[in-house]
Amino acid sequence: TPDETYDLELDKAVAAIQEQQAKSVVIQLPDGLKSRAKKIADELTSRTGCDVTIWLGSNFGACDLALHARSLGADLLIHFGHSEWRY
């Protein structure tokens, strides 16, 4: 995994990508995880074959979703955060 310190639940992300049959995915991370964004994106791509765009805009919590991801033509937005948020 990209980082052993955090449980990024990449298996859940992979399952969501496969379930949605997403070809284009945007990942949104808090500032503390942005240094790991490339590793996370590479792992998601290698496990699913999807194209991953890294959203580098500000992120102030679970309610701060990158809604502009739709304008990028993304099939799925995966928002990483510190607390679980049921969807």
C-alpha positions, 0 to 999 in steps of 0.5 A, a space after each residue: 500500500 502507499 502508506 502503512 501509517 494510515 488505513 486508506 481503505 484502498 480495497 473499498 475504493 477499488 471495489 467502488 470503482 469496479 462496482 460503478 464500472 468507472 473509467 475516470 476517477 477523481 481522488 480528493 485528499 486532505 492536505 496531509 495526504 497530498 504528498 502520497 497522492 501519486 502513489 494512491 493514484 498509481 495503485 488505483 490505476 494498477 488495480 482497476 485500469 481506470 484513469 485517475 485525476 488528483 484534485 489538488 484544490 483545498 479540502 476543509 473536511 468531509 462536507 467540502 467535496 470537489 463538485 467540479 469533478 463533474 466538469 472533468 468528466 469523472 465517473 466517480 469522486 473518491 474523497 479521502 478523509 479522517 473520519 468515516 462518512 457513509 454514502 
